[in-house]
Amino acid sequence: MMQRELSDAELLALDLDLFSTDCERPELCEGDAGHTSNRSTESCCTGQGTAEVTCSANEQSSNQQNVSEQESDPLCEGSSTKRRKWDARIPLERFGRKYLSVTDLSRQAWCEQQVVYGMELPHIQQLRDEVPVVKAGSCLHLARGELVRELPVFGELEGIFVVGVVDELCYNSKGELELRELKTRGQRTYPSAAQKRSHHLQVSIYKLLFEAMIKGQLNKDTITHHLHLRTEQPLGSEILVHAQKVGFTINTFGDLLDLMLLNLTYADIPSVDTMKIEYCYQADASVIGTEVVSFEEEWVKSELKHYSSFWKGQREATGVDIEEAWKCRSCDFADICEWRQSKAEEATQKNRANQCK
């Protein structure tokens, strides 16, 4: 029987759960409509014997703990006036995150408090992901494919492992390497300045991650440390056959990581010269317009330092400023948002004080 040859894309999309040292399932994918996950809900421990039993027991224990926490957690629908239960763990640990996606960081630029509620109340976030307009955006992303697309990028930023998926990477008519991002719109208009800001941050982080990868700034220890991967795990037969066909000798997952990093470093890939965001109308896939994004390194790194400080437990989550309260009108968590309530109370007290003068 002939072995099916694996493409480079399939090699990049290896299920890292097979090489993980624990039973958590890292999903290396973006969280927005354009980068939906097709991963199975199957447990990562599908091996034999005690490993399967251990994982099953851990999963059952985790589920029981989650149920217990949900029952005792005052932050739930209908209890917006109550304060959330105090937790000494940093957000990365509290939400079981080994890494962040680029979308996580760009969503913080829109509203950090919304990101937190999305993780605390995932059933509400899931309902939003099922909205037809969100699904339409996903379909448009999947329909485009004449260039190098869905390129995974990953690395360490501010001590946190971050992953993302670049929409398109190609050479333009000037011979420059161009990074392109597709954004779909429900209306035939450009997004607001606040939305553009989060989009600019997103593509700028892609550029940082991509260039760190091709410049040899990403090493194997960084990947295995953050994702808890087993480098000694043997590779499957299909991977071994494909590697032999293209002239490589590898046996373990660690060998594959070494090969990937070596190829990235010595492939003579240039840095990104241009970043563009293309806005399309969802109803007919017509192009609204294209925006060229200038890379402002100091601004990007400042934003990353600020947003990562929340995940590392160095500060509390913040919501939008009063000048951007209009964002709350489209937020699924507006009715239970403690940040919004506190700002409303502050405004009321300020008005009363002014009236008493």
N, C-alpha and C positions, 0 to 999 in steps of 0.2 A: 504493500500500500504506500502510495507516494505521500511524503510529508508536505504539508502546506507551508509555503514560504511566508514568513512574517514580514510585514512592512516596517519601515523605520517608525512610523506613527504607532504601530502596535507595540514596538519595543519601548517607546516612550510611555505608553499607557499601561505598563506592567502594573498588576495589582500589588501594591506595596504591602497590603495586609498579609500576604504570604510570607513576608520577611520581617514582620513586626514582632517585637518581643512581648507584646501584651495583646489583650483582646479588644482594645479600642480600634475603631475603624477610621483612619485618616482618609478623608476624601479630597484628593488633589484636584479640585475643580473650583471654578468661580461660582458665586452664589446668585448672580443676577440672571435675568431672563435669557441673556445671550449665551450663557455658559451653564446650562442645566446639567445635573448629574444623572447618568444612566446606570449608576452602579447598583449592584445587587444588594439586597438587605440581608444576604446570607452572612452568617457569622464568620469571622476571620479564622477561627479555629475549626477547620473542617477535616483535620487529620484524625488519626486513630487514637484509641486508648485514653490515657489519663489526660492528655492535652485537651481533648474534646470535653471530657467530664469536667475538668477544671474550668474551662471557658464557660460551659453551661452553668456551672455553679456560680461563677463570678457574675455572669449576666443576670441570673435570677436574683442574686443578692443586690446587684446594682439596681434592678427594676424595683425591688421591694424598697430600697432606700429612696429611689426617686418618688415612688408613690407616697412614702412617708413624708418626704420633704414637701411634696405638693399639697398634702393634706394639712400640714402644719404651716405652710408658707402663707403669710397674710397677703402676699401680692397675687391676687387672682381676680377674675372678672367679678365685679360687684363689690370689691373691697378697696376702692381707690383711695379712701381716706386713711387706710392703715399703712404703717411703715413696713418695708420689707425686712425680713429676718436678717440679722447681722451675721456675716460670714467672714471669718478671719482670712480665708484663702484669697489669693490674688485672682482677678477675673479669668486669666488663662486657665488656672486650676479649677476654679469654680464652675466654669462652663465646659471643662474637659477638652480644652483646645491645646493640641501640640503645636499648632501653627495657625497663622491667619491667612486669609485670602486677600488679594489686592482689593477686592470688592468690599471686604470688611472695613478697610481703611478709608476707601473713598466714600462709603456710606457714613462714616463718622463725620466727614466734612459736611454732610447734609444735616444729620442730627445724630449725635452720639447716643442720646437717651433712647432713640428709636431702635438703634442697633441692640442695646441691652434688652429692651422689651422683646425684641424679635427672638432672642435666645431664651429668655425666661418664659415666654409664651409662644412656643414654636407652632402650636396648633393654629394660632391666628395668622402667623406669617405664612403657614402652608396654604391657608385659605386664599391669601392674597396672591400667592404664586399660581393658583388655579384660575385667576381672573382671565377672561378671554384676551384682553389687551396685552397681558404679560405673555401668554402663550403665543400670540401673534408675533411678538418681538423675537421669540425663540425660533420660530419657523423661518423668519427672514434671515437670521444668522446662519441656520443650517443650510439654506438654499444657496448661499454664496460659496464658491470654491475653486476659482480658477488660479488662485495664488497659494503661496505657503500660508496655511491657516491653522488656527487652533494650536499655536506653538506654546508648549508649557515653559514657563520661566519660574525660577525659585531661588531662594537664597536667604541669608540672614541680614536683617535690617534692625538696627537698634536692639540687638540681642534677641530678636524674635524671628522665627522662621516664617517666611512669607511665600506664598505660591500664587501664581496667576496664569492666565491663558491669553496670549496675544492674538487678536483677531486675524490680522494680516501682516505679513512682513515681505517686502519685495523691493526691487530696484526700480526707481522712477526713470523718466526719460533723460535726466541729467546724470544718471549713473549713481545716484545717492541711495543709500539704504533707507527705506521709508517704513515706519511703523504706523499702521492704520487701525483705527477702532471704529466699529459700527454701532451707532446708537439709533434705536427706533423710537418714533414719536406717535402718539395717538392723535395729535393735531399737526396740521401742516405749518408749524412755526418752529423757530429756534427755541431751545430751552432758556430758562431764566439764568441770570448771572450766577446764582447760587448753585444751580445744577451744572453749569459749565465749569465752575470751580472744582467740583468733585470729579468731573470727567477729566480735567486737566491733571489733577493729582493722580488719577488712575493710570493714564498713559505715561506719566513721568516716572511712576514707580516701576512700570513695565520696563522702561528704558534702563533704570538703575539696575534691576535684576538681570536683564539680558546682558548688559555690558560687564557686570561682575562675573557672569558665567563664562563669557568668551575671553576675559582677561586673566582667567586662572585664579580669581579671588574666592571661588567657592571650592571647598575641599570636602573630601569624603567624611571626615570626622564631624563636620558641621551637620551634614545631612543625617548621619546615623544617630548623632546625639539628640537632635531635636525630635526625630521621628521614631526613635527607639527601634531601629532596624537591625536584623541579624545578618551581618555580612557573610557569615559562613554558610548560609542557607544555599543548598544546591539548586541550580537552575533546571527547568523542565526540559524535556527532550526536544521540543519544537524550537526553543530558544537556542539550544546547543547546535542543532542542525543548521539553523539560519546563520549563526555566528561562523560556523565552519565554511559555509558557502561563500561568505564575504571575506574569508581569510583571517578570522580571529579565533584564538583559542581561549575560551573562558569556561569556568566550571561553577563558580559561585556568584551570588548576588554582589559580593564585594568586588569580584573581578569585573562585573558589568559596570559598576559605578566608576571604577578606575578607568575603564575604557571610555565611558561616556565623557568624563571630565578631561581625559587626555585629548579626545577628538575635538571637544569644544575649544580647548586652549590652542591647539595647533592646526585648526581648520582654516586659519587666515580669514576669519569673518570680521568685517569692519564694524565700527560703532554705528549706532543709529544717527543718521544725519537730520531726518525730518520726522515729525509726528503730526498725523492728521486725524481728525475726528469727522466722520461722515454721518450726517443726520438724515434718516429716511422716514417717510410717511408710511405707517403700517398698513393703511387701507389698500394701497396699490403699489407699495415698494418703491415709489418714486423718490428721487433724491431732493431733499429740502435744501441742502447746502453742505459745504465742506469747510472746516476751520483748521487752520494751521496753528499748532501749539508750540510755543517757544519753551525751551527747557530752562527753568530757573532753579539751578541746583541748590542754592542757599534756601530758597522758599520750600522746596520739596523736603529737604532734610529737616528743616524747622518744623514742618507739619508732621513728619514722621516721628520726630522726637516727642511732640506734644501728644499725638494720638496713641503712641506706644506706651506712654507713661500711665495711661488708664489701665491697659492690659497688664502692666507690671505692678499694679496696685499702688502707684505713687500719688494718685488723686482719684476723686469720685467722678462718675460720669456726669457730663453736662448736657443740657438741652440747648435749644436755640435761644438767641438773644431776643428781646422784646421786638426789635426791628424786623425780625424774621418770623414772627408769630404766625404769619400767613401759612407757613409750612404745616402747621397743626391741623389745618382744615382737611388735608388729605391723608392724615395719619390714622392708622387703625387703632392706635393706642392712646388717642387724645383724651378719651373719657377717664382713663385710669392713670394718666401721666402725673406723677408727683411733681416733676419739674415745672410743668405747666401750671399746676395748682399753686405752687409756691410763688411763681412769678405773678400770677393773678392776685394773690394775697398781698404781695409787695406793692403792686400798682394801686390796690385799694387803700392800703395804709398810707401810701404817698399822697393820694388824692385827699384823704381825710386830713392829713397834716397840712396840706396846702389850703384847705378850706378853713382850718382853724386859725390861720395866720391873719 
